[in-house]
Amino acid sequence: MAQNFLQSKFPEMETTIFSVMSALAKEHHAINLGQGFPDFACDPKLLDGVEASMRNGDNQYPPMSGIPELRNKISEKIQDLYGKYYSADDEITVTAGATQAILTVVLATVRPGEEVVVIEPVYDSYLPAINLAGGKAISVKMIPQRNAMGVVEKYALPWDDLASAINPKTRLIMINSPHNPTGMVWQSEDLERLAELVKPTNALICSDEVYEHMVYDNQLHQSISRHPELCERSFVVSSFGKTFHVTGWKVGYVAAPKELMAEFRKVHQFNVFTVNTPMQYGLASYLKYPNAYKELPTFYQQKRDFFKAGLSDTHFSLLPSDGTYFQCIDYSQLKIPEAKLGEVDFCKWLTTEVKVAAIPVSAFYSSAVNSNVIRFCYAKKDATLIAALDQLKKIAS
């Protein structure tokens, strides 16, 4: 018997629910509306830019913080959209996706024992990142608002709990808008309330804004960058993979004041150093077309509305999807015995028997929660959505 040389840093951790459900979907030939990735191609002009870069010889290490051409375009984009200027030289860093960016923010700012406030349901990388840094996660839960039948109609920010959680010992607050998985978006008054809570503290903020270009119904994305006080203590994270339908490229960025970015780069240079060169040049070239992201709200709102309309005459109860490309539903009113299953078991049944994969919202909590709410991804071809809707209607109508 081999000697056990390794003591696990994550003894309780299992394979992520996203990997589990995607593997189950593949095994059972199910339509995968679980993991959040598009099944359609990106704009060919983006590929042309990457190919041209490769053939021009841009295949060696780029600068640690990202090529200047891309950082300049990011700076211009943020100023154009949110009115905030970040120096391309000192305040913007290109990252290997948003997950690496988030981990680097946490490792750069949180010391062992320091408190980090997170709002559940929460993207699954946040808590492991805090654990790796030795921090103490302080979780507060969004409030599921239910109707008289107990059906979840929407989620609300837990302001009373946040007020209790944020204190002089808080090192970092992690927020996400538009919010994965609920589709909720922060409003300008929410930023004002957060600013009041952090004013008497030295707390920093990590603002995960990877779905910034997917806000619907003529609403504006309320980036932390819009708020003069909050942005001075914030790292703002975004993702080109989400924005331009190339999640496999794993390219994102962080914007932060110079002093904060200096600390971020100290960690960045040793946990990833830099990001693949041709994709950076391709993205820099593609950002010459501002419509590439300004048309996204209309594009994804049409998909949201198409998916919602397809489920409108079923016994699924649809929650608002004000942003992201996810639709949450409450399945508790389905007229089938499986409606009494917990979220994980329901999603497994849905995948194996109905042939449509979803993600249980309970997977976004650190402790056991069951609200009968699951999440579908509608960033799919119309044909994919039609096929999934046909299957879902068989059990829900």
Secondary structure, 3 states (H helix, E strand, C coil): CCCCCCCCCCCCCCCCHHHHHHHHHHHCCCEECCCCCCCCCCCHHHHHHHHHHHHCCCCCCCCCCCCHHHHHHHHHHHHHHHCCCCCCCCCEEEECHHHHHHHHHHHHHCCCCCEEEEEECCCCCHHHHHHHHCCEEEEEECEEEECCCCCEEEEECCHHHHHHHCCCCEEEEEEECCCCCCCCCCCHHHHHHHHHHHCCCCCEEEEECCCCCCECCCCCCCCHHHCCCHHHHEEEEEEHHHHCCCHHHCCEEEECCHHHHHHHHHHHHHHCCCCCHHHHHHHHHHCCCCHHHHCHHHHHHHHHHHHHHHHCCCCCEECCCCECCEEEEECCCCCCHHHHCCHHHHHHHHHHHHCEECEEHHHHCCCCCCCCEEEEECCCCHHHHHHHHHHHHHHHC
